Amino acid sequence: MSQLIELNCLSMKCPRPIIEIAKASRKSPGSILHVLADDLAFESDVRAWAESTKATIMNIEKDGETVTAQIQLRNL
Amino acid sequence: MDSNIDVLNAPDIQFQLHSLSEEVAALKKQVKDQQQENSVNVICFSGEWDRLFASLTIAGSALAMGMQVHLFFTFWAVSALRGDGSVKGSEKSFLQTMFGRMLPSGPGKAPLSKFNFGGLGKCLMRRIMKQNNIEDIDVLFQEVVDLGAQIHVCETSSILFGLGCDELINGDQIDRCGAATFLSQALKSRMTLFI
């Protein structure tokens, strides 16, 4: 069972949420990341990040401006 | 045909095989050398706050996306690498010292390229940034360094602006280089930006 990590990126602006995700990914590769963010660029950025780092986006939900993303981080 | 086989002598074939395998190895190396690194180069030329901010934002995102980042600081941007330490230096000429006094120290002290109004415009912009939780340039710069960006500074520019190693932020981690270093890195990279 993969480790589940919660990451709160609310009120963070570009590029901070992506940097935080990258840090979590370096720290615990292979785990599942549950990210909360409300930067309008976040959804597009997180998809691009996942594509270039070979992570898998399991789910993205939008509730108003708040985006919740579940990412399966790549194993190193 | 049978007689042909007799004519072929073993040492000759071995020699041909050897030279062929050498050739293949050389070609393999050539292909490997030509393969591009997953890296981004940014030439930071402008010493203006907004342009530096753009460079650092791209650098931070690229590092987060797992790319290597090389930041080349040249001309006016060199002042962004200056620490807050004294600008006096015994080896500096009078003109270099004067230049040093007029140049800002560190990215946070750089002026805006537009709407600066003697620092008032920048002050207002920083206020808006703070209200919206947009990161300050000094924090972003430190983050980019911590995430592993390689920082290069143009040697000629640092002489021009009278910057010694001891005056640079993280002086020991900064590579003092010339144009050839940039060019060789640029040939290997996928992307080079001039900001």
Interface residues (C-beta under 8 A of the other chain):
Chain A: S11 M12 K13 C14 P15 R16 I18 I19 I21 A22 D45 A48 W49 S52 T53
Chain B: T57 G60 S61 L63 A64 M65 G66 M67 N132 N133 I134 E135 E143 L147
